[in-house]
Amino acid sequence: MLTNARNHVCFTWNFIFDLEVSPLRNIPDVATRHYVFQVLGAMWAVVASVAIGSYTFFAASLIGHSVLIAAAAITVATFTTAATKPNVFMHNSGRRNDGEHE
């Protein structure tokens, strides 16, 4: 099992990074082949950086949005309670509620 996995990893590595094994071997000019390989490498470096940055930003964005949604939910709950049970806010306020509005 481990030998199969090791062989698969070695084959995949060689298929991508060995210019004599990869499909880039079909490009006749060695300099052009190397240039294409370097461009692909730079592209993947940028893609990996953007992906990692996005994942990092996603965590901060997720927390920020959660706080924003929580604030909206608390506001709705407060407004709903004020509309339906206004006396809840008078509990331990130190004022007497005679049922009259001033």
C-alpha positions as CSV (number, residue, x, y, z in Angstrom):
1,M,0.0,0.0,0.0
2,L,2.7,2.5,1.0
3,T,4.8,1.4,-2.0
4,N,1.8,2.2,-4.3
5,A,1.4,5.6,-2.7
6,R,5.1,6.3,-3.0
7,N,5.2,5.3,-6.6
8,H,2.1,7.5,-7.3
9,V,3.7,10.5,-5.7
10,C,7.0,9.9,-7.6
11,F,5.2,9.5,-10.9
12,T,3.1,12.6,-10.3
13,W,6.2,14.6,-9.3
14,N,8.1,13.5,-12.3
15,F,5.1,14.1,-14.6
16,I,5.0,17.7,-13.5
17,F,8.6,18.7,-12.7
18,D,10.7,16.6,-15.1
19,L,10.8,18.4,-18.4
20,E,11.7,15.1,-20.2
21,V,8.6,13.3,-18.8
22,S,6.0,16.1,-18.7
23,P,3.9,17.0,-21.7
24,L,6.2,20.0,-22.1
25,R,8.7,17.6,-23.6
26,N,6.8,18.0,-26.9
27,I,8.0,21.6,-27.2
28,P,11.1,21.2,-29.4
29,D,13.1,24.3,-28.2
30,V,14.6,23.7,-24.7
31,A,14.7,27.4,-23.9
32,T,11.0,27.8,-24.8
33,R,10.1,24.7,-22.8
34,H,12.0,26.1,-19.8
35,Y,10.3,29.5,-20.3
36,V,6.8,28.0,-20.3
37,F,7.7,25.9,-17.3
38,Q,8.8,29.1,-15.4
39,V,5.7,31.0,-16.4
40,L,3.5,28.1,-15.1
41,G,5.6,28.0,-11.9
42,A,5.1,31.8,-11.4
43,M,1.4,31.4,-12.1
44,W,1.0,28.7,-9.5
45,A,3.0,30.7,-7.0
46,V,0.6,33.7,-7.5
47,V,-2.5,31.5,-7.4
48,A,-1.3,29.8,-4.1
49,S,-0.6,33.2,-2.5
50,V,-4.0,34.6,-3.5
51,A,-5.7,31.5,-2.2
52,I,-3.9,31.6,1.1
53,G,-4.6,35.3,1.4
54,S,-8.3,34.7,0.6
55,Y,-8.6,32.0,3.2
56,T,-6.9,34.4,5.8
57,F,-9.2,37.2,4.8
58,F,-12.2,34.9,4.8
59,A,-11.7,34.2,8.5
60,A,-11.6,37.9,9.3
61,S,-14.6,38.5,7.0
62,L,-16.5,35.7,8.6
63,I,-15.9,37.1,12.1
64,G,-16.9,40.6,11.0
65,H,-20.0,39.5,9.3
66,S,-21.0,37.4,12.3
67,V,-20.7,40.4,14.6
68,L,-22.7,42.5,12.1
69,I,-25.5,39.9,11.9
70,A,-25.5,39.6,15.7
71,A,-25.8,43.4,16.1
72,A,-28.7,43.4,13.7
73,A,-30.4,40.5,15.5
74,I,-30.0,42.2,18.9
75,T,-31.4,45.5,17.5
76,V,-34.5,43.6,16.1
77,A,-35.0,41.8,19.4
78,T,-34.7,45.1,21.3
79,F,-37.2,46.8,19.1
80,T,-39.6,43.9,19.2
81,T,-39.4,43.7,23.0
82,A,-39.9,47.5,23.3
83,A,-43.0,47.3,21.1
84,T,-44.6,44.2,22.8
85,K,-43.3,44.3,26.4
86,P,-42.0,47.8,27.2
87,N,-42.1,47.1,31.0
88,V,-39.1,44.7,30.6
89,F,-36.9,47.8,30.3
90,M,-38.2,49.2,33.6
91,H,-37.1,46.2,35.7
92,N,-34.7,47.6,38.4
93,S,-34.6,51.0,36.8
94,G,-35.4,52.7,40.1
95,R,-38.4,54.4,38.7
96,R,-42.0,53.6,39.4
97,N,-44.2,52.8,36.4
98,D,-47.7,54.1,37.1
99,G,-48.9,53.1,33.7
100,E,-49.1,56.7,32.5
101,H,-46.9,58.3,29.9
102,E,-45.6,61.8,30.5
